[in-house]
Amino acid sequence: MAGVQRFEDLVAWQKAREFTKQVYTVTRHDIFARDYALCDQMRRTAVSVMANVAEGFGRNSPSEFHHFLLIAVGSCQELRSHLYIALDCDYVSETEFQVLMTKVVDLGRTLNALRMSVAKNRDKDTRKPRT
């Protein structure tokens, strides 16, 4: 993460942006869009992933960034659960489900890798002697 100046440069945020676009696309389908509650919740959750990565990055604190990344990872898990509902209600095909599930699992892994990197930096900061 060294040298990253903007949250837009983070691969995790880029993947979250792309996944959010896919969520909006799939939830526009007529049958899916009629389930306002699930459609809205999936969109909000996808947006939350992006927003938490950006907000945490902007806090300029490894501890706070780590906290916001934990929230983003949790939102990925929530999205995975919502995808099962969409599949079970026939809002998405098995193929769409597999594509989306693969993407959200990959996004979760990317977020976790970033979170672990931030945690290492956070732990280094807490071990530095204060002057």
MARVOVEX-856710 format. One record per atom (N, C-alpha, C): residue number from 0; atom name; x negated, y negated, z. Coordinates in pm, whole numbers, always signed. Layout:
<lumtis>
@num = NUM&atome = CA&east = X&north = Y&up = Z
...
</lumtis>
This chain:
<lumtis>
@num = 0&atome = N&east = -82&north = +119&up = +0
@num = 0&atome = CA&east = +0&north = +0&up = +0
@num = 0&atome = C&east = -87&north = -126&up = +0
@num = 1&atome = N&east = -214&north = -107&up = +23
@num = 1&atome = CA&east = -304&north = -221&up = +24
@num = 1&atome = C&east = -298&north = -292&up = -110
@num = 2&atome = N&east = -293&north = -422&up = -105
@num = 2&atome = CA&east = -291&north = -499&up = -227
@num = 2&atome = C&east = -153&north = -525&up = -283
@num = 3&atome = N&east = -50&north = -461&up = -228
@num = 3&atome = CA&east = +86&north = -486&up = -275
@num = 3&atome = C&east = +132&north = -620&up = -219
@num = 4&atome = N&east = +171&north = -708&up = -309
@num = 4&atome = CA&east = +210&north = -843&up = -269
@num = 4&atome = C&east = +361&north = -864&up = -267
@num = 5&atome = N&east = +432&north = -780&up = -343
@num = 5&atome = CA&east = +577&north = -798&up = -355
@num = 5&atome = C&east = +645&north = -662&up = -338
@num = 6&atome = N&east = +762&north = -663&up = -279
@num = 6&atome = CA&east = +833&north = -537&up = -262
@num = 6&atome = C&east = +866&north = -474&up = -396
@num = 7&atome = N&east = +881&north = -556&up = -500
@num = 7&atome = CA&east = +912&north = -504&up = -634
@num = 7&atome = C&east = +801&north = -414&up = -689
@num = 8&atome = N&east = +681&north = -426&up = -633
@num = 8&atome = CA&east = +569&north = -344&up = -679
@num = 8&atome = C&east = +566&north = -206&up = -612
@num = 9&atome = N&east = +648&north = -186&up = -511
@num = 9&atome = CA&east = +650&north = -57&up = -442
@num = 9&atome = C&east = +725&north = +47&up = -525
@num = 10&atome = N&east = +662&north = +160&up = -548
@num = 10&atome = CA&east = +725&north = +268&up = -625
@num = 10&atome = C&east = +856&north = +311&up = -557
@num = 11&atome = N&east = +857&north = +314&up = -426
@num = 11&atome = CA&east = +979&north = +353&up = -354
@num = 11&atome = C&east = +1095&north = +260&up = -387
@num = 12&atome = N&east = +1069&north = +130&up = -391
@num = 12&atome = CA&east = +1175&north = +34&up = -423
@num = 12&atome = C&east = +1217&north = +51&up = -569
@num = 13&atome = N&east = +1122&north = +72&up = -658
@num = 13&atome = CA&east = +1154&north = +91&up = -800
@num = 13&atome = C&east = +1243&north = +214&up = -820
@num = 14&atome = N&east = +1209&north = +324&up = -752
@num = 14&atome = CA&east = +1292&north = +444&up = -762
@num = 14&atome = C&east = +1430&north = +421&up = -702
@num = 15&atome = N&east = +1435&north = +348&up = -592
@num = 15&atome = CA&east = +1564&north = +317&up = -529
@num = 15&atome = C&east = +1650&north = +233&up = -622
@num = 16&atome = N&east = +1588&north = +139&up = -692
@num = 16&atome = CA&east = +1662&north = +55&up = -787
@num = 16&atome = C&east = +1720&north = +140&up = -899
@num = 17&atome = N&east = +1639&north = +229&up = -954
@num = 17&atome = CA&east = +1685&north = +315&up = -1063
@num = 17&atome = C&east = +1797&north = +407&up = -1015
@num = 18&atome = N&east = +1782&north = +462&up = -895
@num = 18&atome = CA&east = +1886&north = +551&up = -844
@num = 18&atome = C&east = +2015&north = +473&up = -819
@num = 19&atome = N&east = +2005&north = +353&up = -769
@num = 19&atome = CA&east = +2123&north = +271&up = -746
@num = 19&atome = C&east = +2197&north = +246&up = -876
@num = 20&atome = N&east = +2123&north = +219&up = -981
@num = 20&atome = CA&east = +2184&north = +200&up = -1113
@num = 20&atome = C&east = +2259&north = +326&up = -1155
@num = 21&atome = N&east = +2200&north = +442&up = -1131
@num = 21&atome = CA&east = +2265&north = +568&up = -1167
@num = 21&atome = C&east = +2392&north = +591&up = -1084
@num = 22&atome = N&east = +2387&north = +556&up = -957
@num = 22&atome = CA&east = +2506&north = +569&up = -873
@num = 22&atome = C&east = +2617&north = +480&up = -926
@num = 23&atome = N&east = +2585&north = +357&up = -959
@num = 23&atome = CA&east = +2687&north = +265&up = -1013
@num = 23&atome = C&east = +2743&north = +320&up = -1145
@num = 24&atome = N&east = +2658&north = +377&up = -1228
@num = 24&atome = CA&east = +2703&north = +431&up = -1356
@num = 24&atome = C&east = +2799&north = +548&up = -1335
@num = 25&atome = N&east = +2763&north = +642&up = -1251
@num = 25&atome = CA&east = +2847&north = +761&up = -1232
@num = 25&atome = C&east = +2977&north = +726&up = -1159
@num = 26&atome = N&east = +2972&north = +629&up = -1070
@num = 26&atome = CA&east = +3095&north = +593&up = -997
@num = 26&atome = C&east = +3189&north = +506&up = -1079
@num = 27&atome = N&east = +3149&north = +466&up = -1196
@num = 27&atome = CA&east = +3238&north = +391&up = -1286
@num = 27&atome = C&east = +3337&north = +483&up = -1359
@num = 28&atome = N&east = +3305&north = +612&up = -1366
@num = 28&atome = CA&east = +3396&north = +706&up = -1433
@num = 28&atome = C&east = +3534&north = +694&up = -1371
@num = 29&atome = N&east = +3638&north = +696&up = -1455
@num = 29&atome = CA&east = +3775&north = +672&up = -1411
@num = 29&atome = C&east = +3814&north = +753&up = -1288
@num = 30&atome = N&east = +3793&north = +883&up = -1295
@num = 30&atome = CA&east = +3837&north = +968&up = -1184
@num = 30&atome = C&east = +3762&north = +934&up = -1056
@num = 31&atome = N&east = +3635&north = +906&up = -1067
@num = 31&atome = CA&east = +3554&north = +872&up = -950
@num = 31&atome = C&east = +3593&north = +735&up = -896
@num = 32&atome = N&east = +3609&north = +641&up = -984
@num = 32&atome = CA&east = +3640&north = +504&up = -943
@num = 32&atome = C&east = +3773&north = +495&up = -868
@num = 33&atome = N&east = +3863&north = +588&up = -893
@num = 33&atome = CA&east = +3992&north = +588&up = -823
@num = 33&atome = C&east = +3979&north = +624&up = -676
@num = 34&atome = N&east = +3871&north = +696&up = -641
@num = 34&atome = CA&east = +3845&north = +725&up = -500
@num = 34&atome = C&east = +3762&north = +609&up = -446
@num = 35&atome = N&east = +3833&north = +502&up = -417
@num = 35&atome = CA&east = +3766&north = +378&up = -380
@num = 35&atome = C&east = +3673&north = +396&up = -259
@num = 36&atome = N&east = +3719&north = +471&up = -160
@num = 36&atome = CA&east = +3639&north = +485&up = -37
@num = 36&atome = C&east = +3504&north = +551&up = -65
@num = 37&atome = N&east = +3505&north = +664&up = -134
@num = 37&atome = CA&east = +3379&north = +733&up = -162
@num = 37&atome = C&east = +3293&north = +654&up = -258
@num = 38&atome = N&east = +3355&north = +600&up = -360
@num = 38&atome = CA&east = +3283&north = +518&up = -459
@num = 38&atome = C&east = +3213&north = +402&up = -389
@num = 39&atome = N&east = +3287&north = +330&up = -307
@num = 39&atome = CA&east = +3232&north = +214&up = -237
@num = 39&atome = C&east = +3121&north = +255&up = -140
@num = 40&atome = N&east = +3143&north = +365&up = -67
@num = 40&atome = CA&east = +3043&north = +409&up = +30
@num = 40&atome = C&east = +2913&north = +451&up = -39
@num = 41&atome = N&east = +2925&north = +521&up = -150
@num = 41&atome = CA&east = +2804&north = +562&up = -223
@num = 41&atome = C&east = +2729&north = +441&up = -276
@num = 42&atome = N&east = +2802&north = +346&up = -329
@num = 42&atome = CA&east = +2736&north = +225&up = -380
@num = 42&atome = C&east = +2668&north = +149&up = -268
@num = 43&atome = N&east = +2737&north = +132&up = -157
@num = 43&atome = CA&east = +2679&north = +59&up = -43
@num = 43&atome = C&east = +2555&north = +130&up = +11
@num = 44&atome = N&east = +2562&north = +261&up = +17
@num = 44&atome = CA&east = +2449&north = +337&up = +69
@num = 44&atome = C&east = +2329&north = +327&up = -24
@num = 45&atome = N&east = +2353&north = +336&up = -154
@num = 45&atome = CA&east = +2243&north = +323&up = -250
@num = 45&atome = C&east = +2179&north = +185&up = -241
@num = 46&atome = N&east = +2263&north = +83&up = -233
@num = 46&atome = CA&east = +2212&north = -54&up = -219
@num = 46&atome = C&east = +2134&north = -68&up = -89
@num = 47&atome = N&east = +2180&north = -2&up = +15
@num = 47&atome = CA&east = +2113&north = -7&up = +145
@num = 47&atome = C&east = +1970&north = +44&up = +137
@num = 48&atome = N&east = +1947&north = +148&up = +59
@num = 48&atome = CA&east = +1811&north = +200&up = +45
@num = 48&atome = C&east = +1720&north = +92&up = -11
@num = 49&atome = N&east = +1761&north = +33&up = -121
@num = 49&atome = CA&east = +1682&north = -75&up = -183
@num = 49&atome = C&east = +1660&north = -190&up = -87
@num = 50&atome = N&east = +1768&north = -232&up = -25
@num = 50&atome = CA&east = +1763&north = -350&up = +63
@num = 50&atome = C&east = +1674&north = -326&up = +184
@num = 51&atome = N&east = +1679&north = -208&up = +241
@num = 51&atome = CA&east = +1596&north = -181&up = +358
@num = 51&atome = C&east = +1448&north = -175&up = +325
@num = 52&atome = N&east = +1414&north = -124&up = +208
@num = 52&atome = CA&east = +1274&north = -126&up = +166
@num = 52&atome = C&east = +1228&north = -271&up = +151
@num = 53&atome = N&east = +1308&north = -351&up = +84
@num = 53&atome = CA&east = +1272&north = -492&up = +62
@num = 53&atome = C&east = +1265&north = -569&up = +194
@num = 54&atome = N&east = +1367&north = -552&up = +278
@num = 54&atome = CA&east = +1369&north = -626&up = +403
@num = 54&atome = C&east = +1253&north = -586&up = +494
@num = 55&atome = N&east = +1230&north = -455&up = +505
@num = 55&atome = CA&east = +1120&north = -410&up = +589
@num = 55&atome = C&east = +986&north = -462&up = +541
@num = 56&atome = N&east = +966&north = -461&up = +410
@num = 56&atome = CA&east = +842&north = -513&up = +353
@num = 56&atome = C&east = +825&north = -661&up = +388
@num = 57&atome = N&east = +934&north = -734&up = +380
@num = 57&atome = CA&east = +930&north = -877&up = +405
@num = 57&atome = C&east = +907&north = -916&up = +549
@num = 58&atome = N&east = +918&north = -823&up = +640
@num = 58&atome = CA&east = +898&north = -853&up = +782
@num = 58&atome = C&east = +751&north = -872&up = +817
@num = 59&atome = N&east = +661&north = -830&up = +728
@num = 59&atome = CA&east = +516&north = -845&up = +750
@num = 59&atome = C&east = +469&north = -783&up = +881
@num = 60&atome = N&east = +533&north = -675&up = +920
@num = 60&atome = CA&east = +496&north = -604&up = +1041
@num = 60&atome = C&east = +505&north = -455&up = +1012
@num = 61&atome = N&east = +394&north = -382&up = +1027
@num = 61&atome = CA&east = +401&north = -238&up = +1002
@num = 61&atome = C&east = +508&north = -168&up = +1087
@num = 62&atome = N&east = +525&north = -209&up = +1210
@num = 62&atome = CA&east = +627&north = -147&up = +1296
@num = 62&atome = C&east = +767&north = -170&up = +1242
@num = 63&atome = N&east = +796&north = -292&up = +1203
@num = 63&atome = CA&east = +929&north = -322&up = +1150
@num = 63&atome = C&east = +949&north = -258&up = +1013
@num = 64&atome = N&east = +846&north = -258&up = +929
@num = 64&atome = CA&east = +858&north = -193&up = +798
@num = 64&atome = C&east = +889&north = -44&up = +818
@num = 65&atome = N&east = +818&north = +20&up = +911
@num = 65&atome = CA&east = +841&north = +160&up = +940
@num = 65&atome = C&east = +987&north = +182&up = +982
@num = 66&atome = N&east = +1037&north = +96&up = +1069
@num = 66&atome = CA&east = +1175&north = +107&up = +1115
@num = 66&atome = C&east = +1274&north = +100&up = +998
@num = 67&atome = N&east = +1255&north = +4&up = +910
@num = 67&atome = CA&east = +1345&north = -11&up = +796
@num = 67&atome = C&east = +1333&north = +106&up = +698
@num = 68&atome = N&east = +1213&north = +162&up = +687
@num = 68&atome = CA&east = +1197&north = +280&up = +601
@num = 68&atome = C&east = +1269&north = +401&up = +660
@num = 69&atome = N&east = +1270&north = +412&up = +791
@num = 69&atome = CA&east = +1348&north = +519&up = +854
@num = 69&atome = C&east = +1496&north = +507&up = +820
@num = 70&atome = N&east = +1546&north = +386&up = +820
@num = 70&atome = CA&east = +1685&north = +363&up = +784
@num = 70&atome = C&east = +1709&north = +402&up = +638
@num = 71&atome = N&east = +1617&north = +364&up = +550
@num = 71&atome = CA&east = +1629&north = +398&up = +408
@num = 71&atome = C&east = +1629&north = +549&up = +388
@num = 72&atome = N&east = +1544&north = +620&up = +460
@num = 72&atome = CA&east = +1539&north = +766&up = +450
@num = 72&atome = C&east = +1673&north = +825&up = +496
@num = 73&atome = N&east = +1727&north = +771&up = +603
@num = 73&atome = CA&east = +1857&north = +817&up = +651
@num = 73&atome = C&east = +1967&north = +794&up = +548
@num = 74&atome = N&east = +1961&north = +681&up = +480
@num = 74&atome = CA&east = +2058&north = +652&up = +375
@num = 74&atome = C&east = +2047&north = +751&up = +259
@num = 75&atome = N&east = +1926&north = +795&up = +229
@num = 75&atome = CA&east = +1909&north = +899&up = +125
@num = 75&atome = C&east = +1980&north = +1027&up = +166
@num = 76&atome = N&east = +1968&north = +1063&up = +292
@num = 76&atome = CA&east = +2036&north = +1182&up = +340
@num = 76&atome = C&east = +2188&north = +1166&up = +330
@num = 77&atome = N&east = +2235&north = +1047&up = +363
@num = 77&atome = CA&east = +2378&north = +1018&up = +351
@num = 77&atome = C&east = +2422&north = +1032&up = +205
@num = 78&atome = N&east = +2344&north = +981&up = +113
@num = 78&atome = CA&east = +2377&north = +993&up = -29
@num = 78&atome = C&east = +2383&north = +1138&up = -73
@num = 79&atome = N&east = +2291&north = +1218&up = -24
@num = 79&atome = CA&east = +2294&north = +1361&up = -58
@num = 79&atome = C&east = +2427&north = +1423&up = -14
@num = 80&atome = N&east = +2469&north = +1390&up = +105
@num = 80&atome = CA&east = +2596&north = +1441&up = +155
@num = 80&atome = C&east = +2714&north = +1395&up = +69
@num = 81&atome = N&east = +2713&north = +1268&up = +31
@num = 81&atome = CA&east = +2820&north = +1214&up = -54
@num = 81&atome = C&east = +2823&north = +1283&up = -190
@num = 82&atome = N&east = +2706&north = +1319&up = -241
@num = 82&atome = CA&east = +2702&north = +1388&up = -370
@num = 82&atome = C&east = +2774&north = +1522&up = -365
@num = 83&atome = N&east = +2764&north = +1591&up = -253
@num = 83&atome = CA&east = +2837&north = +1717&up = -238
@num = 83&atome = C&east = +2988&north = +1694&up = -243
@num = 84&atome = N&east = +3033&north = +1586&up = -181
@num = 84&atome = CA&east = +3175&north = +1554&up = -186
@num = 84&atome = C&east = +3217&north = +1527&up = -330
@num = 85&atome = N&east = +3136&north = +1447&up = -399
@num = 85&atome = CA&east = +3167&north = +1415&up = -539
@num = 85&atome = C&east = +3174&north = +1542&up = -624
@num = 86&atome = N&east = +3084&north = +1635&up = -600
@num = 86&atome = CA&east = +3086&north = +1762&up = -673
@num = 86&atome = C&east = +3211&north = +1843&up = -638
@num = 87&atome = N&east = +3238&north = +1855&up = -508
@num = 87&atome = CA&east = +3351&north = +1935&up = -462
@num = 87&atome = C&east = +3485&north = +1880&up = -510
@num = 88&atome = N&east = +3492&north = +1749&up = -531
@num = 88&atome = CA&east = +3615&north = +1686&up = -579
@num = 88&atome = C&east = +3620&north = +1677&up = -732
@num = 89&atome = N&east = +3520&north = +1734&up = -798
@num = 89&atome = CA&east = +3509&north = +1731&up = -945
@num = 89&atome = C&east = +3497&north = +1590&up = -1001
@num = 90&atome = N&east = +3435&north = +1501&up = -925
@num = 90&atome = CA&east = +3408&north = +1365&up = -974
@num = 90&atome = C&east = +3284&north = +1364&up = -1061
@num = 91&atome = N&east = +3195&north = +1459&up = -1037
@num = 91&atome = CA&east = +3074&north = +1475&up = -1118
@num = 91&atome = C&east = +3065&north = +1621&up = -1162
@num = 92&atome = N&east = +3005&north = +1642&up = -1276
@num = 92&atome = CA&east = +2982&north = +1779&up = -1323
@num = 92&atome = C&east = +2864&north = +1839&up = -1247
@num = 93&atome = N&east = +2850&north = +1968&up = -1260
@num = 93&atome = CA&east = +2736&north = +2036&up = -1197
@num = 93&atome = C&east = +2604&north = +1977&up = -1250
@num = 94&atome = N&east = +2602&north = +1948&up = -1378
@num = 94&atome = CA&east = +2481&north = +1890&up = -1439
@num = 94&atome = C&east = +2451&north = +1752&up = -1381
@num = 95&atome = N&east = +2553&north = +1666&up = -1374
@num = 95&atome = CA&east = +2534&north = +1533&up = -1315
@num = 95&atome = C&east = +2488&north = +1545&up = -1170
@num = 96&atome = N&east = +2551&north = +1636&up = -1098
@num = 96&atome = CA&east = +2515&north = +1659&up = -958
@num = 96&atome = C&east = +2367&north = +1696&up = -946
@num = 97&atome = N&east = +2322&north = +1790&up = -1027
@num = 97&atome = CA&east = +2182&north = +1836&up = -1020
@num = 97&atome = C&east = +2085&north = +1722&up = -1052
@num = 98&atome = N&east = +2119&north = +1644&up = -1153
@num = 98&atome = CA&east = +2032&north = +1531&up = -1190
@num = 98&atome = C&east = +2023&north = +1431&up = -1074
@num = 99&atome = N&east = +2138&north = +1394&up = -1021
@num = 99&atome = CA&east = +2141&north = +1297&up = -911
@num = 99&atome = C&east = +2075&north = +1352&up = -785
@num = 100&atome = N&east = +2100&north = +1479&up = -755
@num = 100&atome = CA&east = +2040&north = +1539&up = -636
@num = 100&atome = C&east = +1888&north = +1544&up = -649
@num = 101&atome = N&east = +1839&north = +1580&up = -765
@num = 101&atome = CA&east = +1695&north = +1582&up = -787
@num = 101&atome = C&east = +1635&north = +1444&up = -766
@num = 102&atome = N&east = +1704&north = +1342&up = -818
@num = 102&atome = CA&east = +1654&north = +1204&up = -805
@num = 102&atome = C&east = +1654&north = +1158&up = -660
@num = 103&atome = N&east = +1761&north = +1187&up = -586
@num = 103&atome = CA&east = +1769&north = +1138&up = -449
@num = 103&atome = C&east = +1673&north = +1213&up = -358
@num = 104&atome = N&east = +1649&north = +1341&up = -384
@num = 104&atome = CA&east = +1550&north = +1416&up = -308
@num = 104&atome = C&east = +1411&north = +1359&up = -335
@num = 105&atome = N&east = +1381&north = +1330&up = -460
@num = 105&atome = CA&east = +1252&north = +1270&up = -495
@num = 105&atome = C&east = +1237&north = +1132&up = -429
@num = 106&atome = N&east = +1344&north = +1055&up = -431
@num = 106&atome = CA&east = +1341&north = +923&up = -366
@num = 106&atome = C&east = +1314&north = +939&up = -217
@num = 107&atome = N&east = +1379&north = +1034&up = -154
@num = 107&atome = CA&east = +1355&north = +1057&up = -12
@num = 107&atome = C&east = +1211&north = +1095&up = +17
@num = 108&atome = N&east = +1154&north = +1178&up = -68
@num = 108&atome = CA&east = +1012&north = +1216&up = -50
@num = 108&atome = C&east = +921&north = +1094&up = -66
@num = 109&atome = N&east = +950&north = +1013&up = -164
@num = 109&atome = CA&east = +870&north = +892&up = -187
@num = 109&atome = C&east = +879&north = +798&up = -67
@num = 110&atome = N&east = +1001&north = +780&up = -17
@num = 110&atome = CA&east = +1019&north = +694&up = +101
@num = 110&atome = C&east = +946&north = +751&up = +222
@num = 111&atome = N&east = +953&north = +881&up = +240
@num = 111&atome = CA&east = +883&north = +943&up = +353
@num = 111&atome = C&east = +732&north = +928&up = +341
@num = 112&atome = N&east = +680&north = +941&up = +220
@num = 112&atome = CA&east = +535&north = +923&up = +201
@num = 112&atome = C&east = +495&north = +779&up = +234
@num = 113&atome = N&east = +575&north = +684&up = +190
@num = 113&atome = CA&east = +548&north = +544&up = +223
@num = 113&atome = C&east = +559&north = +522&up = +373
@num = 114&atome = N&east = +660&north = +580&up = +434
@num = 114&atome = CA&east = +680&north = +567&up = +578
@num = 114&atome = C&east = +559&north = +620&up = +655
@num = 115&atome = N&east = +508&north = +735&up = +613
@num = 115&atome = CA&east = +391&north = +793&up = +681
@num = 115&atome = C&east = +268&north = +704&up = +664
@num = 116&atome = N&east = +253&north = +646&up = +545
@num = 116&atome = CA&east = +141&north = +555&up = +521
@num = 116&atome = C&east = +153&north = +431&up = +610
@num = 117&atome = N&east = +272&north = +378&up = +618
@num = 117&atome = CA&east = +295&north = +260&up = +703
@num = 117&atome = C&east = +271&north = +296&up = +850
@num = 118&atome = N&east = +313&north = +416&up = +889
@num = 118&atome = CA&east = +292&north = +460&up = +1028
@num = 118&atome = C&east = +144&north = +466&up = +1062
@num = 119&atome = N&east = +64&north = +514&up = +968
@num = 119&atome = CA&east = -81&north = +519&up = +992
@num = 119&atome = C&east = -136&north = +378&up = +1013
@num = 120&atome = N&east = -94&north = +285&up = +929
@num = 120&atome = CA&east = -139&north = +146&up = +944
@num = 120&atome = C&east = -88&north = +86&up = +1074
@num = 121&atome = N&east = +35&north = +118&up = +1109
@num = 121&atome = CA&east = +92&north = +69&up = +1234
@num = 121&atome = C&east = +12&north = +121&up = +1352
@num = 122&atome = N&east = -23&north = +250&up = +1349
@num = 122&atome = CA&east = -98&north = +310&up = +1459
@num = 122&atome = C&east = -238&north = +251&up = +1468
@num = 123&atome = N&east = -300&north = +221&up = +1353
@num = 123&atome = CA&east = -431&north = +156&up = +1354
@num = 123&atome = C&east = -422&north = +19&up = +1419
@num = 124&atome = N&east = -315&north = -57&up = +1387
@num = 124&atome = CA&east = -297&north = -190&up = +1444
@num = 124&atome = C&east = -280&north = -184&up = +1596
@num = 125&atome = N&east = -213&north = -81&up = +1647
@num = 125&atome = CA&east = -190&north = -74&up = +1790
@num = 125&atome = C&east = -314&north = -28&up = +1866
@num = 126&atome = N&east = -409&north = +33&up = +1796
@num = 126&atome = CA&east = -533&north = +77&up = +1862
@num = 126&atome = C&east = -641&north = -28&up = +1860
@num = 127&atome = N&east = -622&north = -132&up = +1782
@num = 127&atome = CA&east = -723&north = -239&up = +1777
@num = 127&atome = C&east = -726&north = -313&up = +1910
@num = 128&atome = N&east = -846&north = -339&up = +1961
@num = 128&atome = CA&east = -853&north = -417&up = +2085
@num = 128&atome = C&east = -806&north = -560&up = +2059
@num = 129&atome = N&east = -733&north = -611&up = +2150
@num = 129&atome = CA&east = -683&north = -749&up = +2138
@num = 129&atome = C&east = -790&north = -845&up = +2188
@num = 130&atome = N&east = -808&north = -956&up = +2116
@num = 130&atome = CA&east = -910&north = -1054&up = +2157
@num = 130&atome = C&east = -846&north = -1179&up = +2209
</lumtis>
